[in-house]
Amino acid sequence: MTNALIPTSADPKEKNTEHSSDTNAICNYVESNSSIDSREEKAQSETSDSTSVDSVPAPTAAEEDPWAIVELVDNSEKWKDMTTKAKVIRVVTNVSKILAAIGLLYFFICSLDLLSSAFRLISGKTAGTIFQQSELMQNPVVGLMIGILVTVLVQSSSTSTSIIVSMVGAGVLTVAMAIPIIMGANIGTSVTNTIVSFTQIGNKNEFRRAFAGATVHDMFNWLTVIVLFTVEIVCQPIFGVGYLEWLSGAIVNGVNTSSGEGEIKILTVVTDPFVDLIIQLDSKVLKGWANNDPVYENASLIQQCGGNVTDPIPCDGEFLFEDTGMEDWAVGLILLAISLIILCSCLIFLVKILNSMMQGHIANVIKRVINAKIPYVPWLTGYIALAVGAGMTFIVQSSSVFTSALTPLVGIGVISLERVYPLTLGSNIGTTTTALLAALAASPDALHDTLQISLVHLFFNVTGIILFYPIPFMRFPIPLAKFLGNETAKYRWFAILYLVGMFFFLPAIVLGLSIAGTIALLVVGVPFLIVLIAIAVIKILQRKWPLLLPSVMRNWKWLPVACRSLEPYDRQFAKCACCNKFRQREDSKANNMTSTVVVVESESSADLNQTT
């Protein structure tokens, strides 16, 4: 086999020399790969003892950087060398792929709308009545957790913030009580693109990038909430007013507020015809529940086409789930299954089409344009991406839709994590327009407070961007997202644990402790925070100033394995059939690569023996 690749020579000695040199090169290559593999195995064994909170490891020389933009080689036939028939076929194929991608993207966005409606129906009156507990709302921690849980339930920060604005306008909530709920709504809205990233779980590197691209939104929201929530709590007793309440109030006081009414519908004009054929919801019912309006006590969220709330007349043939006789929660469960099937199917086929389109010269041009930096002023590129993200979110009127559309593109390597970060931050700015429009629809006497709380939503995101974007080393969400991406690529079950824990269990536990009383929250929360702070301080000292630590604390080996590594838990999850499936698939890929090296080594040995 190797002889066929070696050019023939008239001189046998010269032929043997060339043959020997080529064979030696192959052997050296195999030996170098073997030594690199042994070094990698040694490094991996050392790394396995480290804690799971270690920073993102740099790729070795023999390992491709999984975070780099994928550069594809153009192996397709050149246009000038193609026949007329082949040119027509290529044009028709590419146009068909583009139209299919647009169609799948349309149904993907519709599925997000259906998913939101399903969660509203399943949660029912809970999402509205949970806001009525005014006594609980006096506790800012309760408000923060309620904001997270309600936004996860309705799958839309735009909906939850609009409800909050209407409640402030109705006098049910004060501005100070509504601020923590607004913060929680920002966290809850990022659950959608985290769920979307699971559609790429079958490919290790794609899932690594997709999960990181989704969770960079989570990390930014959590870090911003931690900082601003602390500032708000500290400033309240000292100055009598929190930072966000003071800033928004100062601006509103200088504005001549007059009632206005407006609503911008751009994307919904396109998606509503399809969604309305399946389900139609009455948004007034959810707001009526939130405002404790007795008229809506026993009302259904499903749209009625006549009569009144207490004696409705169902629609006649207008949408699929009209007058079914089922409870709202039952319709919600069916709708949830339908929406998830549409969402997953659309994303799977969309990723396949994008993978087939993102090849060759055109793909590399697109990638270079998206991830390029402006000459002479590269720092300005990120701010342009911020503006693009804000503008696109303003158009689609949903940060979940925009960031969820970016997630598969990050997964397949079209957009880098560093570029999707400012796009995501821009989407956080764009989504605040919904609350501003809801505020302008308030009555003149309530316009001051509703406009103030909508500005709180805006300044919360703007302050977070000022904290975690302009200074490069302050962009903590990027390394945190990479860490989560690496962990989930290694341990797939960790992604599910993260999703359930961060968006359901953690808020629910903190909410329960807050309801139990301040003492219960402090007894559990303070030790937990002390441990987290200690871990962060020790980790920083280990990386920056290890000599300041005792020799035993310069690594994490002094802790039990279960406290510093996920490996023991992974061995337990490996017994599960679904987890074992991914492991076997990856092992088979690794075995194929090993067998390829063995074949090359055996061929080189045979050629060497022939030469000898």
C-alpha positions in Angstrom: 0.0 0.0 0.0 2.8 2.4 0.9 4.8 1.4 -2.1 2.1 2.7 -4.3 2.5 6.2 -2.8 6.3 6.2 -3.3 7.6 7.4 -6.7 9.7 4.9 -8.6 13.4 5.5 -9.1 15.8 4.2 -11.7 18.5 3.5 -9.1 17.6 0.7 -6.7 19.7 2.3 -3.9 18.0 5.6 -4.4 14.6 3.8 -4.3 15.6 2.0 -1.1 16.8 5.2 0.4 13.5 7.0 -0.4 11.5 4.0 0.8 13.4 3.9 4.0 13.1 7.6 4.7 9.3 7.5 4.1 9.0 4.5 6.3 11.1 6.1 9.0 8.9 9.2 8.8 5.8 7.1 9.3 7.3 5.3 12.2 8.4 8.6 13.8 4.9 10.0 13.3 3.4 6.9 15.0 6.0 7.1 17.8 5.4 10.8 18.3 1.6 10.2 18.4 2.2 7.4 20.9 4.3 9.6 23.1 1.8 12.4 22.9 -1.0 9.9 23.8 0.9 8.7 26.8 1.5 12.3 27.9 -2.2 13.1 27.4 -3.1 10.0 29.4 -0.8 11.1 32.2 -2.1 14.6 32.1 -5.7 13.3 32.1 -5.0 11.1 35.1 -3.6 14.1 37.0 -6.5 16.2 36.0 -9.0 13.6 37.1 -7.9 14.2 40.7 -8.6 17.9 40.4 -11.8 19.5 41.6 -14.7 20.2 39.3 -14.4 23.9 39.9 -11.1 24.1 38.1 -10.8 26.6 35.3 -11.2 25.6 31.7 -8.1 23.6 30.7 -6.1 24.8 27.7 -6.0 22.3 24.8 -2.9 20.3 24.4 -0.7 20.4 21.3 -2.2 17.1 20.0 -5.8 18.1 20.7 -7.8 20.5 18.6 -9.2 23.5 20.4 -12.9 22.6 20.7 -13.8 26.3 21.1 -12.2 27.4 17.8 -14.3 28.3 14.8 -14.4 25.2 12.6 -12.5 25.7 9.3 -13.9 23.5 6.6 -11.9 22.5 3.5 -13.6 23.1 0.2 -13.6 19.7 -1.5 -16.5 20.5 -3.9 -16.1 20.8 -7.6 -15.2 24.3 -8.8 -17.9 26.2 -10.6 -15.9 26.7 -13.8 -15.2 23.0 -14.0 -18.9 22.0 -13.8 -21.2 21.1 -16.6 -24.4 23.1 -17.2 -26.5 20.3 -15.7 -24.3 20.2 -12.6 -24.6 24.0 -12.2 -28.4 23.9 -12.4 -28.5 21.0 -9.9 -26.3 22.9 -7.4 -28.3 26.1 -7.7 -31.6 24.2 -7.2 -30.2 22.2 -4.3 -28.8 25.3 -2.5 -32.1 27.3 -3.1 -34.1 24.3 -1.7 -31.9 24.1 1.3 -32.3 27.9 2.0 -36.1 27.7 1.7 -36.1 24.6 3.9 -34.0 26.3 6.5 -36.3 29.3 6.5 -39.4 27.1 6.8 -37.9 25.1 9.7 -36.9 28.3 11.4 -40.4 29.6 11.1 -41.9 26.4 12.6 -39.2 26.5 15.3 -40.3 30.0 16.3 -43.9 28.9 16.3 -43.0 25.9 18.5 -41.6 28.3 21.1 -44.8 30.2 21.1 -46.7 27.0 21.5 -44.3 25.9 24.3 -45.0 29.2 26.1 -48.8 28.7 25.8 -48.5 25.1 27.1 -46.6 26.2 30.2 -49.2 28.9 30.9 -52.1 26.4 30.6 -50.3 23.8 32.8 -49.4 26.4 35.5 -53.0 27.7 35.3 -53.9 30.1 38.0 -50.7 29.5 39.9 -48.7 31.8 37.7 -51.1 34.6 38.3 -52.1 34.1 42.0 -48.5 33.6 43.1 -48.1 37.4 42.7 -51.0 38.1 45.1 -49.1 37.2 48.2 -48.3 40.8 49.1 -46.9 39.9 52.5 -44.4 37.5 51.0 -43.4 40.1 48.4 -42.1 42.2 51.3 -39.2 39.8 51.4 -36.9 40.6 48.4 -35.5 37.0 48.3 -39.0 35.7 47.9 -39.7 38.1 45.1 -36.5 37.1 43.3 -37.3 33.4 43.4 -40.9 34.0 42.4 -39.7 35.9 39.4 -37.5 33.0 38.3 -40.2 30.3 38.8 -43.0 32.3 37.2 -40.9 33.2 34.2 -39.9 29.5 33.8 -43.6 28.5 34.0 -44.8 31.0 31.3 -41.5 30.7 29.3 -41.4 34.4 28.6 -39.8 37.3 30.5 -41.9 39.6 28.3 -45.1 38.1 29.7 -44.0 38.1 33.3 -42.6 41.7 33.2 -45.8 42.8 31.5 -47.8 41.3 34.3 -45.5 43.0 36.9 -46.0 46.3 35.1 -49.8 45.9 35.1 -49.7 45.0 38.8 -47.6 48.1 39.7 -50.1 50.2 37.7 -53.0 48.6 39.6 -51.4 49.3 43.0 -51.0 45.6 43.9 -47.2 45.9 44.0 -44.9 48.8 44.8 -41.9 49.6 42.7 -39.5 48.4 45.5 -41.4 45.1 45.7 -41.4 44.6 42.0 -37.6 45.1 41.5 -36.5 41.7 42.7 -39.2 40.0 40.6 -37.9 41.8 37.5 -34.4 40.4 38.4 -35.8 36.9 38.7 -37.6 37.2 35.4 -34.2 37.9 33.7 -32.9 34.6 35.0 -35.9 32.6 34.2 -36.1 33.6 30.5 -32.7 32.0 29.7 -34.1 28.5 30.4 -35.4 28.2 26.8 -32.1 28.3 25.0 -30.6 26.0 27.6 -33.3 23.4 26.7 -32.7 24.1 22.9 -29.0 23.1 23.4 -30.0 19.6 24.3 -30.9 18.8 20.7 -27.2 18.6 19.9 -26.4 16.3 22.8 -25.4 13.5 20.4 -22.2 15.2 19.2 -19.7 15.9 22.0 -18.1 19.0 20.7 -21.3 20.5 19.2 -23.0 20.0 22.6 -20.0 21.5 24.4 -20.3 24.7 22.3 -24.1 24.8 22.2 -24.4 24.4 25.9 -21.8 27.0 26.6 -23.5 29.4 24.1 -26.8 28.9 26.0 -25.4 29.2 29.5 -23.4 32.3 28.8 -26.8 34.0 29.0 -27.4 32.3 32.4 -24.1 33.2 33.8 -24.5 36.9 32.8 -27.9 37.1 34.4 -26.9 35.3 37.6 -23.8 37.4 38.1 -25.7 40.6 37.4 -28.4 39.6 39.9 -25.9 38.7 42.6 -24.2 42.1 42.3 -27.2 44.3 41.9 -29.5 42.4 44.3 -26.8 42.8 47.0 -26.4 46.5 46.2 -30.1 47.0 46.3 -30.4 45.2 49.7 -27.4 47.2 51.2 -28.5 50.6 49.9 -32.1 50.2 51.1 -31.5 50.6 54.9 -28.6 53.0 54.5 -30.1 55.5 52.0 -33.7 54.6 52.2 -33.8 53.7 48.5 -32.1 51.1 46.3 -29.8 51.9 43.4 -32.2 50.9 40.6 -35.2 52.5 42.3 -33.3 55.7 42.8 -31.9 55.9 39.2 -35.2 55.0 37.5 -37.1 57.4 39.8 -34.8 60.3 39.1 -35.3 59.9 35.3 -39.1 59.4 35.5 -39.4 62.5 37.7 -37.7 64.6 35.0 -40.0 63.3 32.2 -43.4 64.7 31.4 -45.4 61.5 31.6 -48.6 61.3 29.6 -50.6 58.2 28.9 -49.9 56.6 25.6 -50.7 53.3 24.1 -48.8 51.4 21.6 -47.8 47.9 20.6 -45.3 46.7 18.1 -46.1 43.4 16.4 -43.6 42.3 13.7 -42.8 38.7 14.2 -46.2 37.7 15.7 -47.9 38.9 12.5 -46.1 36.1 10.7 -46.3 33.4 13.4 -49.9 34.1 14.7 -51.7 32.6 11.6 -50.1 29.1 12.3 -50.2 29.3 16.2 -53.8 30.6 16.2 -54.9 27.5 14.3 -53.8 25.4 17.2 -54.4 27.4 20.4 -55.6 30.9 21.3 -55.2 32.3 24.9 -56.9 35.2 26.6 -54.1 37.3 28.1 -56.7 39.3 30.1 -57.5 36.2 32.3 -53.8 35.9 33.5 -53.7 39.6 34.4 -57.1 39.3 36.1 -55.8 36.4 38.2 -52.6 38.5 39.1 -54.8 41.5 40.1 -57.1 39.2 42.1 -60.1 40.3 40.0 -63.1 38.1 41.1 -64.6 38.3 37.6 -61.8 35.9 36.4 -62.0 33.5 39.4 -63.2 30.5 37.4 -62.2 31.7 33.9 -60.4 29.6 31.4 -57.2 30.8 29.7 -58.4 29.4 26.4 -59.9 32.1 24.3 -63.7 32.4 24.1 -65.4 34.0 21.1 -68.6 35.3 22.7 -70.6 35.9 25.8 -68.7 36.9 28.9 -66.1 35.5 31.3 -68.7 33.9 33.6 -70.9 32.6 30.7 -68.6 32.2 27.7 -69.5 31.1 24.2 -66.8 28.9 22.6 -65.5 29.6 19.2 -66.7 27.6 16.2 -64.0 26.0 14.1 -61.4 28.7 14.6 -58.6 26.7 16.3 -57.8 23.1 17.2 -58.3 23.1 21.0 -61.5 25.0 21.2 -64.4 23.6 23.2 -62.7 20.3 23.8 -64.3 19.8 27.2 -60.9 19.2 28.8 -59.3 21.1 31.7 -56.7 23.8 30.9 -53.9 21.6 32.3 -54.8 18.6 30.2 -54.8 20.8 27.0 -51.5 22.2 28.2 -49.9 18.8 28.5 -51.0 17.8 25.0 -49.8 21.1 23.7 -46.5 20.6 25.5 -45.9 17.3 23.8 -46.8 18.8 20.4 -44.6 21.8 20.8 -41.6 19.8 22.0 -41.9 17.4 19.0 -42.1 20.3 16.6 -39.2 22.1 18.3 -36.9 19.1 18.4 -37.7 18.0 14.9 -37.2 21.5 13.5 -33.9 21.9 15.3 -32.5 18.5 14.3 -33.3 19.0 10.6 -32.2 22.7 10.8 -28.8 21.7 12.2 -28.4 19.1 9.5 -29.2 21.5 6.7 -26.9 24.2 8.2 -24.1 21.6 8.5 -24.6 20.7 4.8 -24.7 24.3 3.8 -21.8 25.5 6.0 -19.2 23.8 3.9 -16.4 25.0 1.6 -15.5 28.5 0.6 -18.9 30.2 1.2 -19.1 28.9 4.7 -15.7 30.1 5.6 -16.6 33.5 4.2 -19.8 33.7 6.3 -17.9 32.7 9.4 -15.2 35.2 8.8 -17.7 38.0 8.3 -19.7 37.1 11.4 -16.6 36.7 13.6 -14.5 39.4 12.0 -13.2 42.4 13.8 -13.2 46.0 12.5 -9.7 47.0 11.3 -7.9 49.5 13.5 -10.7 49.5 16.0 -11.4 45.9 16.9 -12.9 46.8 20.3 -15.8 48.5 18.5 -16.9 45.1 16.9 -18.4 43.9 20.1 -20.5 47.0 20.6 -21.9 46.7 17.1 -22.8 43.1 17.9 -24.6 44.5 21.0 -26.6 46.9 18.8 -27.4 44.0 16.4 -28.6 41.8 19.2 -30.8 44.6 20.6 -32.2 45.4 17.2 -33.0 41.8 16.3 -34.7 41.2 19.6 -36.7 44.4 19.2 -37.9 43.0 15.9 -38.9 39.6 17.1 -40.0 40.9 20.5 -38.5 38.0 22.3 -35.0 37.4 23.7 -35.8 33.7 24.0 -36.4 33.3 20.2 -33.3 35.2 19.3 -30.9 33.5 21.7 -32.5 30.1 20.9 -31.8 30.7 17.2 -28.2 31.4 18.0 -27.6 28.3 20.1 -27.4 25.7 17.2 -25.2 28.1 15.2 -22.7 28.2 18.1 -22.9 24.4 18.3 -22.0 23.8 14.7 -19.1 26.3 15.0 -20.5 29.1 12.8 -20.4 31.7 15.6 -17.8 31.8 18.4 -18.7 32.0 22.0 -16.9 35.4 22.3 -19.1 36.8 19.5 -22.4 35.3 20.8 -21.8 36.9 24.2 -22.3 40.5 23.0 -25.2 39.4 20.8 -26.9 37.9 23.9 -26.3 41.0 26.0 -27.9 43.1 23.2 -30.9 40.8 23.3 -31.3 41.6 27.0 -31.6 45.2 26.1 -34.0 44.6 23.2 -36.4 42.6 25.3 -37.0 45.6 27.7 -39.0 47.3 25.0 -41.9 45.0 25.8 -42.2 46.3 29.4 -41.8 49.9 28.1 -44.7 49.5 25.7 -46.8 47.9 28.5 -46.0 50.8 30.7 -47.2 53.3 28.1 -50.6 51.6 28.0 -51.2 52.4 31.7 -53.7 55.0 32.9 -52.3 58.6 33.5 -52.4 58.3 37.3 -50.4 55.0 37.2 -48.0 55.9 34.4 -45.3 57.2 36.7 -44.9 53.9 38.6 -45.3 51.7 35.5 -42.8 53.6 33.5 -40.4 53.5 36.5 -40.5 49.7 36.9 -40.0 49.3 33.1 -36.9 51.5 33.3 -35.7 49.3 36.2 -35.7 46.4 33.8 -33.7 48.5 31.3 -31.1 49.8 33.8 -30.7 46.4 35.3 -29.4 45.0 32.0 -27.5 48.2 31.1 -25.7 48.1 34.5 -24.9 44.4 34.0 -23.3 45.1 30.6 -21.2 48.0 32.1 -20.0 45.6 34.7 -19.2 42.5 32.7 -18.4 43.6 29.1 -16.3 46.7 28.5 -13.2 45.5 30.5 -12.0 42.2 28.9 -10.9 40.5 32.1 -14.3 41.2 33.7 -16.1 39.0 31.1 -16.6 36.3 33.7 -19.6 34.7 32.0 -17.4 33.4 29.1 -15.0 31.2 31.1 -17.9 30.1 33.4 -19.9 29.0 30.3 -16.8 27.2 28.9 -16.4 25.4 32.2 -20.0 24.3 32.0 -19.6 23.3 28.4 -16.5 21.2 29.2 -18.3 19.5 32.1 -21.4 18.7 30.1 -19.3 17.3 27.2 -17.6 15.0 29.6 -20.6 14.2 31.8 -23.9 14.5 29.8 -26.1 13.9 32.9 -24.6 17.1 34.4 -26.5 19.2 31.8 -29.8 17.8 33.1 -28.7 18.3 36.7 -27.8 21.9 35.9 -31.1 22.7 34.2 -33.3 21.2 36.9 -31.2 22.5 39.7 -30.7 26.1 38.6 -34.2 26.8 37.3 -36.4 24.6 39.6 -34.8 23.1 42.7 -32.6 26.0 43.8 -35.4 28.7 43.4 -37.9 26.4 45.0 -35.7 25.6 48.0 -34.7 29.2 48.6 -38.4 30.2 48.3 -39.4 27.5 50.8 -36.7 28.7 53.3 -37.8 32.3 52.8 -41.4 31.5 53.6 -40.3 29.5 56.6 -38.7 32.6 58.0 -35.5 34.7 58.0 -33.8 32.5 60.6 -34.3 29.4 58.5 -32.9 31.1 55.5 -29.9 32.4 57.3 -29.1 29.1 59.0 -29.0 27.3 55.7 -27.9 30.1 53.4 -25.0 31.7 55.3 -22.9 28.5 55.7 -23.6 27.7 52.0 -22.3 31.2 51.0 -19.3 30.9 53.2 -18.3 27.6 51.6 -18.7 29.1 48.1 -16.7 32.2 49.0 -14.0 30.0 50.6 -13.8 27.9 47.4 -13.5 31.0 45.2 -10.7 32.5 47.4 -8.7 29.3 47.6 -9.1 28.8 43.8 -7.8 32.3 43.1 -4.9 31.8 45.5 -4.0 28.5 43.9 -3.9 30.1 40.4 -2.3 33.5 41.3 -0.4 33.2 44.6 0.0 29.5 45.5 2.9 30.2 47.9 0.5 32.0 50.2 -1.3 28.7 50.9 0.0 25.7 52.9 1.5 23.1 50.7 -1.4 20.7 51.3 -3.9 23.3 50.0 -2.2 24.1 46.8 -4.3 21.4 45.1 -7.6 19.8 46.0 -6.3 16.3 46.8 -6.9 16.8 50.5 -10.6 16.6 49.8 -12.5 13.3 49.3 -12.8 12.3 45.7 -16.6 12.8 45.8 -16.1 16.5 46.9 -13.6 17.4 44.1 -14.6 15.3 41.1 -17.7 14.2 39.3 -16.1 10.9 38.4 -17.7 8.8 41.2 -21.1 10.1 40.3 -20.4 9.4 36.6 -19.7 5.8 37.4 -23.1 5.5 39.0 -24.8 7.2 36.0 -22.9 5.0 33.6 -25.1 2.1 34.8 -28.1 3.9 33.2 -28.9 2.7 29.7 -29.2 6.1 28.1 -25.9 7.4 29.6 -24.1 4.1 28.6 -25.3 4.6 25.0 -23.3 7.8 24.6 -20.3 6.2 26.4 -20.3 3.2 24.0 -20.6 5.5 21.0 -17.6 7.6 22.1 -15.6 4.5 22.9 -16.3 3.1 19.5 -15.0 6.3 17.9 -11.9 6.1 20.0 -11.4 2.5 19.1 -11.7 3.4 15.4 -9.0 6.0 15.8 -6.8 3.6 17.6 -7.3 0.9 15.0 -6.3 3.4 12.3 -3.0 4.2 14.0 -2.4 0.4 14.4 -3.0 -0.2 10.7 -0.5 2.6 9.8 2.0 1.2 12.2 1.7 -2.4 10.8 1.9 -1.2 7.2 5.0 0.9 8.0 6.6 -2.2 9.8 5.9 -4.4 6.8 7.4 -1.8 4.4 10.5 -1.5 6.6 10.9 -5.3 6.6 10.7 -5.4 2.8 13.3 -2.6 2.5 15.6 -4.5 4.9 
